[in-house]
Amino acid sequence: MDIASIGGILLAVVGILAGMMIEGGNIGQITQPTAAMIVVGGTMGAVMLQFPLKTFLAALKQAMRILSRVGRMATRC
């Protein structure tokens, strides 16, 4: 994983948390499993509509590879 990927993830997390704080929300509102299911399921469905199954599965495989690397990097620190 390159530095831009790590920076993008951090920027996304900080942006979400800052938006929640500005609106007066609490962290519990964005950590609900049902909300995650709706967002992830809807996103995956939209991607599957736009791309062939072969492309979708290849992207999913790469995402899993990237996320597993992040986990291994975190355990080293």
Chimera marker file (.cmm) of the C-alpha trace (Angstrom):
<marker_set name="trace">
<marker id="1" x="0.000" y="0.000" z="0.000" r="1" g="1" b="0" radius="0.5"/>
<marker id="2" x="1.413" y="3.371" z="-0.934" r="1" g="1" b="0" radius="0.5"/>
<marker id="3" x="1.334" y="6.598" z="1.066" r="1" g="1" b="0" radius="0.5"/>
<marker id="4" x="-1.529" y="8.023" z="-1.021" r="1" g="1" b="0" radius="0.5"/>
<marker id="5" x="-3.769" y="5.092" z="-0.054" r="1" g="1" b="0" radius="0.5"/>
<marker id="6" x="-3.047" y="5.562" z="3.625" r="1" g="1" b="0" radius="0.5"/>
<marker id="7" x="-3.565" y="9.323" z="3.289" r="1" g="1" b="0" radius="0.5"/>
<marker id="8" x="-6.880" y="8.772" z="1.492" r="1" g="1" b="0" radius="0.5"/>
<marker id="9" x="-8.169" y="6.466" z="4.199" r="1" g="1" b="0" radius="0.5"/>
<marker id="10" x="-7.120" y="8.894" z="6.932" r="1" g="1" b="0" radius="0.5"/>
<marker id="11" x="-8.683" y="11.838" z="5.090" r="1" g="1" b="0" radius="0.5"/>
<marker id="12" x="-11.956" y="9.954" z="4.708" r="1" g="1" b="0" radius="0.5"/>
<marker id="13" x="-12.100" y="8.964" z="8.384" r="1" g="1" b="0" radius="0.5"/>
<marker id="14" x="-11.205" y="12.472" z="9.590" r="1" g="1" b="0" radius="0.5"/>
<marker id="15" x="-13.781" y="14.008" z="7.246" r="1" g="1" b="0" radius="0.5"/>
<marker id="16" x="-16.549" y="11.721" z="8.484" r="1" g="1" b="0" radius="0.5"/>
<marker id="17" x="-15.712" y="12.292" z="12.148" r="1" g="1" b="0" radius="0.5"/>
<marker id="18" x="-15.382" y="16.074" z="11.674" r="1" g="1" b="0" radius="0.5"/>
<marker id="19" x="-18.745" y="16.190" z="9.934" r="1" g="1" b="0" radius="0.5"/>
<marker id="20" x="-20.344" y="14.274" z="12.773" r="1" g="1" b="0" radius="0.5"/>
<marker id="21" x="-18.848" y="16.621" z="15.373" r="1" g="1" b="0" radius="0.5"/>
<marker id="22" x="-19.943" y="19.742" z="13.468" r="1" g="1" b="0" radius="0.5"/>
<marker id="23" x="-23.509" y="18.432" z="13.264" r="1" g="1" b="0" radius="0.5"/>
<marker id="24" x="-23.542" y="17.510" z="16.951" r="1" g="1" b="0" radius="0.5"/>
<marker id="25" x="-23.828" y="13.767" z="16.386" r="1" g="1" b="0" radius="0.5"/>
<marker id="26" x="-22.149" y="11.004" z="18.301" r="1" g="1" b="0" radius="0.5"/>
<marker id="27" x="-19.900" y="8.194" z="17.125" r="1" g="1" b="0" radius="0.5"/>
<marker id="28" x="-22.607" y="5.616" z="17.794" r="1" g="1" b="0" radius="0.5"/>
<marker id="29" x="-24.618" y="6.949" z="14.881" r="1" g="1" b="0" radius="0.5"/>
<marker id="30" x="-22.007" y="5.883" z="12.344" r="1" g="1" b="0" radius="0.5"/>
<marker id="31" x="-21.031" y="2.580" z="13.919" r="1" g="1" b="0" radius="0.5"/>
<marker id="32" x="-24.422" y="0.905" z="13.643" r="1" g="1" b="0" radius="0.5"/>
<marker id="33" x="-24.204" y="-2.471" z="11.889" r="1" g="1" b="0" radius="0.5"/>
<marker id="34" x="-27.487" y="-1.920" z="10.058" r="1" g="1" b="0" radius="0.5"/>
<marker id="35" x="-26.256" y="1.380" z="8.621" r="1" g="1" b="0" radius="0.5"/>
<marker id="36" x="-23.051" y="-0.320" z="7.469" r="1" g="1" b="0" radius="0.5"/>
<marker id="37" x="-25.057" y="-3.094" z="5.809" r="1" g="1" b="0" radius="0.5"/>
<marker id="38" x="-27.155" y="-0.557" z="3.910" r="1" g="1" b="0" radius="0.5"/>
<marker id="39" x="-24.134" y="1.438" z="2.729" r="1" g="1" b="0" radius="0.5"/>
<marker id="40" x="-21.912" y="-1.517" z="1.834" r="1" g="1" b="0" radius="0.5"/>
<marker id="41" x="-24.731" y="-3.512" z="0.247" r="1" g="1" b="0" radius="0.5"/>
<marker id="42" x="-25.968" y="-0.552" z="-1.770" r="1" g="1" b="0" radius="0.5"/>
<marker id="43" x="-22.468" y="0.316" z="-2.921" r="1" g="1" b="0" radius="0.5"/>
<marker id="44" x="-21.714" y="-3.235" z="-3.979" r="1" g="1" b="0" radius="0.5"/>
<marker id="45" x="-25.029" y="-3.481" z="-5.808" r="1" g="1" b="0" radius="0.5"/>
<marker id="46" x="-24.383" y="-0.232" z="-7.684" r="1" g="1" b="0" radius="0.5"/>
<marker id="47" x="-20.883" y="-1.364" z="-8.656" r="1" g="1" b="0" radius="0.5"/>
<marker id="48" x="-22.218" y="-4.719" z="-9.852" r="1" g="1" b="0" radius="0.5"/>
<marker id="49" x="-24.718" y="-2.890" z="-12.074" r="1" g="1" b="0" radius="0.5"/>
<marker id="50" x="-21.957" y="-0.843" z="-13.700" r="1" g="1" b="0" radius="0.5"/>
<marker id="51" x="-19.254" y="-3.475" z="-14.247" r="1" g="1" b="0" radius="0.5"/>
<marker id="52" x="-19.117" y="-7.068" z="-15.499" r="1" g="1" b="0" radius="0.5"/>
<marker id="53" x="-18.959" y="-9.763" z="-12.818" r="1" g="1" b="0" radius="0.5"/>
<marker id="54" x="-15.379" y="-10.654" z="-13.766" r="1" g="1" b="0" radius="0.5"/>
<marker id="55" x="-14.239" y="-7.057" z="-13.146" r="1" g="1" b="0" radius="0.5"/>
<marker id="56" x="-16.191" y="-6.815" z="-9.888" r="1" g="1" b="0" radius="0.5"/>
<marker id="57" x="-14.674" y="-10.043" z="-8.549" r="1" g="1" b="0" radius="0.5"/>
<marker id="58" x="-11.158" y="-8.952" z="-9.551" r="1" g="1" b="0" radius="0.5"/>
<marker id="59" x="-11.642" y="-5.631" z="-7.735" r="1" g="1" b="0" radius="0.5"/>
<marker id="60" x="-13.010" y="-7.423" z="-4.670" r="1" g="1" b="0" radius="0.5"/>
<marker id="61" x="-9.980" y="-9.725" z="-4.654" r="1" g="1" b="0" radius="0.5"/>
<marker id="62" x="-7.618" y="-6.740" z="-4.853" r="1" g="1" b="0" radius="0.5"/>
<marker id="63" x="-9.480" y="-4.910" z="-2.074" r="1" g="1" b="0" radius="0.5"/>
<marker id="64" x="-9.159" y="-7.945" z="0.188" r="1" g="1" b="0" radius="0.5"/>
<marker id="65" x="-5.439" y="-8.177" z="-0.623" r="1" g="1" b="0" radius="0.5"/>
<marker id="66" x="-4.932" y="-4.493" z="0.218" r="1" g="1" b="0" radius="0.5"/>
<marker id="67" x="-6.918" y="-4.702" z="3.453" r="1" g="1" b="0" radius="0.5"/>
<marker id="68" x="-5.040" y="-7.803" z="4.580" r="1" g="1" b="0" radius="0.5"/>
<marker id="69" x="-1.761" y="-5.950" z="4.021" r="1" g="1" b="0" radius="0.5"/>
<marker id="70" x="-2.984" y="-3.074" z="6.181" r="1" g="1" b="0" radius="0.5"/>
<marker id="71" x="-3.770" y="-5.533" z="8.961" r="1" g="1" b="0" radius="0.5"/>
<marker id="72" x="-0.315" y="-7.082" z="8.735" r="1" g="1" b="0" radius="0.5"/>
<marker id="73" x="1.303" y="-3.642" z="8.758" r="1" g="1" b="0" radius="0.5"/>
<marker id="74" x="-0.662" y="-2.626" z="11.859" r="1" g="1" b="0" radius="0.5"/>
<marker id="75" x="0.445" y="-5.706" z="13.803" r="1" g="1" b="0" radius="0.5"/>
<marker id="76" x="4.105" y="-4.923" z="13.099" r="1" g="1" b="0" radius="0.5"/>
<marker id="77" x="3.940" y="-1.526" z="14.804" r="1" g="1" b="0" radius="0.5"/>
<link id1="1" id2="2" r="1" g="1" b="0" radius="0.2"/>
<link id1="2" id2="3" r="1" g="1" b="0" radius="0.2"/>
<link id1="3" id2="4" r="1" g="1" b="0" radius="0.2"/>
<link id1="4" id2="5" r="1" g="1" b="0" radius="0.2"/>
<link id1="5" id2="6" r="1" g="1" b="0" radius="0.2"/>
<link id1="6" id2="7" r="1" g="1" b="0" radius="0.2"/>
<link id1="7" id2="8" r="1" g="1" b="0" radius="0.2"/>
<link id1="8" id2="9" r="1" g="1" b="0" radius="0.2"/>
<link id1="9" id2="10" r="1" g="1" b="0" radius="0.2"/>
<link id1="10" id2="11" r="1" g="1" b="0" radius="0.2"/>
<link id1="11" id2="12" r="1" g="1" b="0" radius="0.2"/>
<link id1="12" id2="13" r="1" g="1" b="0" radius="0.2"/>
<link id1="13" id2="14" r="1" g="1" b="0" radius="0.2"/>
<link id1="14" id2="15" r="1" g="1" b="0" radius="0.2"/>
<link id1="15" id2="16" r="1" g="1" b="0" radius="0.2"/>
<link id1="16" id2="17" r="1" g="1" b="0" radius="0.2"/>
<link id1="17" id2="18" r="1" g="1" b="0" radius="0.2"/>
<link id1="18" id2="19" r="1" g="1" b="0" radius="0.2"/>
<link id1="19" id2="20" r="1" g="1" b="0" radius="0.2"/>
<link id1="20" id2="21" r="1" g="1" b="0" radius="0.2"/>
<link id1="21" id2="22" r="1" g="1" b="0" radius="0.2"/>
<link id1="22" id2="23" r="1" g="1" b="0" radius="0.2"/>
<link id1="23" id2="24" r="1" g="1" b="0" radius="0.2"/>
<link id1="24" id2="25" r="1" g="1" b="0" radius="0.2"/>
<link id1="25" id2="26" r="1" g="1" b="0" radius="0.2"/>
<link id1="26" id2="27" r="1" g="1" b="0" radius="0.2"/>
<link id1="27" id2="28" r="1" g="1" b="0" radius="0.2"/>
<link id1="28" id2="29" r="1" g="1" b="0" radius="0.2"/>
<link id1="29" id2="30" r="1" g="1" b="0" radius="0.2"/>
<link id1="30" id2="31" r="1" g="1" b="0" radius="0.2"/>
<link id1="31" id2="32" r="1" g="1" b="0" radius="0.2"/>
<link id1="32" id2="33" r="1" g="1" b="0" radius="0.2"/>
<link id1="33" id2="34" r="1" g="1" b="0" radius="0.2"/>
<link id1="34" id2="35" r="1" g="1" b="0" radius="0.2"/>
<link id1="35" id2="36" r="1" g="1" b="0" radius="0.2"/>
<link id1="36" id2="37" r="1" g="1" b="0" radius="0.2"/>
<link id1="37" id2="38" r="1" g="1" b="0" radius="0.2"/>
<link id1="38" id2="39" r="1" g="1" b="0" radius="0.2"/>
<link id1="39" id2="40" r="1" g="1" b="0" radius="0.2"/>
<link id1="40" id2="41" r="1" g="1" b="0" radius="0.2"/>
<link id1="41" id2="42" r="1" g="1" b="0" radius="0.2"/>
<link id1="42" id2="43" r="1" g="1" b="0" radius="0.2"/>
<link id1="43" id2="44" r="1" g="1" b="0" radius="0.2"/>
<link id1="44" id2="45" r="1" g="1" b="0" radius="0.2"/>
<link id1="45" id2="46" r="1" g="1" b="0" radius="0.2"/>
<link id1="46" id2="47" r="1" g="1" b="0" radius="0.2"/>
<link id1="47" id2="48" r="1" g="1" b="0" radius="0.2"/>
<link id1="48" id2="49" r="1" g="1" b="0" radius="0.2"/>
<link id1="49" id2="50" r="1" g="1" b="0" radius="0.2"/>
<link id1="50" id2="51" r="1" g="1" b="0" radius="0.2"/>
<link id1="51" id2="52" r="1" g="1" b="0" radius="0.2"/>
<link id1="52" id2="53" r="1" g="1" b="0" radius="0.2"/>
<link id1="53" id2="54" r="1" g="1" b="0" radius="0.2"/>
<link id1="54" id2="55" r="1" g="1" b="0" radius="0.2"/>
<link id1="55" id2="56" r="1" g="1" b="0" radius="0.2"/>
<link id1="56" id2="57" r="1" g="1" b="0" radius="0.2"/>
<link id1="57" id2="58" r="1" g="1" b="0" radius="0.2"/>
<link id1="58" id2="59" r="1" g="1" b="0" radius="0.2"/>
<link id1="59" id2="60" r="1" g="1" b="0" radius="0.2"/>
<link id1="60" id2="61" r="1" g="1" b="0" radius="0.2"/>
<link id1="61" id2="62" r="1" g="1" b="0" radius="0.2"/>
<link id1="62" id2="63" r="1" g="1" b="0" radius="0.2"/>
<link id1="63" id2="64" r="1" g="1" b="0" radius="0.2"/>
<link id1="64" id2="65" r="1" g="1" b="0" radius="0.2"/>
<link id1="65" id2="66" r="1" g="1" b="0" radius="0.2"/>
<link id1="66" id2="67" r="1" g="1" b="0" radius="0.2"/>
<link id1="67" id2="68" r="1" g="1" b="0" radius="0.2"/>
<link id1="68" id2="69" r="1" g="1" b="0" radius="0.2"/>
<link id1="69" id2="70" r="1" g="1" b="0" radius="0.2"/>
<link id1="70" id2="71" r="1" g="1" b="0" radius="0.2"/>
<link id1="71" id2="72" r="1" g="1" b="0" radius="0.2"/>
<link id1="72" id2="73" r="1" g="1" b="0" radius="0.2"/>
<link id1="73" id2="74" r="1" g="1" b="0" radius="0.2"/>
<link id1="74" id2="75" r="1" g="1" b="0" radius="0.2"/>
<link id1="75" id2="76" r="1" g="1" b="0" radius="0.2"/>
<link id1="76" id2="77" r="1" g="1" b="0" radius="0.2"/>
</marker_set>
